[in-house]
Amino acid sequence: MSHNRKAADDFADISRSEHSKQFENDIYFKLKEAELEANSTGKRYTHKGVFTELRARLVEMMDKNNE
């Protein structure tokens, strides 16, 4: 492997590592935000309830697009 190729691979590894850390930070802050929101209200959502509503809205949007 050439020196330039090795340097490029090392740079790609660093970029992936930094991207991974940023992704983890984004997820952490979104979960923290959700936790704070949950603590400020008594309203709770279930997976079934959220996805039932989502599916209904998607069907409605598809129906509108097919008119």
Contact map, one row per residue, 1 for C-alpha under 8 A:
1110110000000000000000000000000000000000000000000000000000000000000
1111110000000000000000000000000000000000000000000000000000000000000
1111111000000000000000000000000000000000000000000000000000000000000
0111111100000000000000000000000000000000000000000000000000000000000
1111111110000000000000000000000000000000000000000000000000000000000
1111111111000000000000000000000000000000000000000000000000000000000
0011111111100000000000000000000000000000000000000000000000000000000
0001111111110000000000000000000000000000000000000000000000000000000
0000111111111000000000000000000000000000000000000000000000000000000
0000011111111100000000000000000000000000000000000000000000000000000
0000001111111110000000000000000000000000000000000000000000000000000
0000000111111111000000000000000000000000000000000000000000000000000
0000000011111111100000000000000000000000000000000000000000000000000
0000000001111111110000000000000000000000000000000000000000000000000
0000000000111111111000000000000000000000000000000000000000000000000
0000000000011111111100000000000000000000000000000000000000000000000
0000000000001111111110000000000000000000000000000000000000000000000
0000000000000111111111000000000000000000000000000000000000000000000
0000000000000011111111100000000000000000000000000000000000000000000
0000000000000001111111110000000000000000000000000000000000000000000
0000000000000000111111111000000000000000000000000000000000000000000
0000000000000000011111111100000000000000000000000000000000000000000
0000000000000000001111111110000000000000000000000000000000000000000
0000000000000000000111111111000000000000000000000000000000000000000
0000000000000000000011111111100000000000000000000000000000000000000
0000000000000000000001111111110000000000000000000000000000000000000
0000000000000000000000111111111000000000000000000000000000000000000
0000000000000000000000011111111100000000000000000000000000000000000
0000000000000000000000001111111110000000000000000000000000000000000
0000000000000000000000000111111111000000000000000000000000000000000
0000000000000000000000000011111111100000000000000000000000000000000
0000000000000000000000000001111111110000000000000000000000000000000
0000000000000000000000000000111111111000000000000000000000000000000
0000000000000000000000000000011111111100000000000000000000000000000
0000000000000000000000000000001111111110000000000000000000000000000
0000000000000000000000000000000111111111000000000000000000000000000
0000000000000000000000000000000011111111100000000000000000000000000
0000000000000000000000000000000001111111111100000000000000000000000
0000000000000000000000000000000000111111110000000000000000000000000
0000000000000000000000000000000000011111110000000000000000000000000
0000000000000000000000000000000000001111111000000000000000000000000
0000000000000000000000000000000000000111111100000000000000000000000
0000000000000000000000000000000000000100111110000000000000000000000
0000000000000000000000000000000000000100011111000000000000000000000
0000000000000000000000000000000000000000001111101100000000000000000
0000000000000000000000000000000000000000000111111100000000000000000
0000000000000000000000000000000000000000000011111110000000000000000
0000000000000000000000000000000000000000000001111111000000000000000
0000000000000000000000000000000000000000000011111111100000000000000
0000000000000000000000000000000000000000000011111111110000000000000
0000000000000000000000000000000000000000000000111111111000000000000
0000000000000000000000000000000000000000000000011111111100000000000
0000000000000000000000000000000000000000000000001111111110000000000
0000000000000000000000000000000000000000000000000111111111000000000
0000000000000000000000000000000000000000000000000011111111100000000
0000000000000000000000000000000000000000000000000001111111110000000
0000000000000000000000000000000000000000000000000000111111111000000
0000000000000000000000000000000000000000000000000000011111111100000
0000000000000000000000000000000000000000000000000000001111111110000
0000000000000000000000000000000000000000000000000000000111111111000
0000000000000000000000000000000000000000000000000000000011111111100
0000000000000000000000000000000000000000000000000000000001111111110
0000000000000000000000000000000000000000000000000000000000111111111
0000000000000000000000000000000000000000000000000000000000011111111
0000000000000000000000000000000000000000000000000000000000001111111
0000000000000000000000000000000000000000000000000000000000000111111
0000000000000000000000000000000000000000000000000000000000000011111
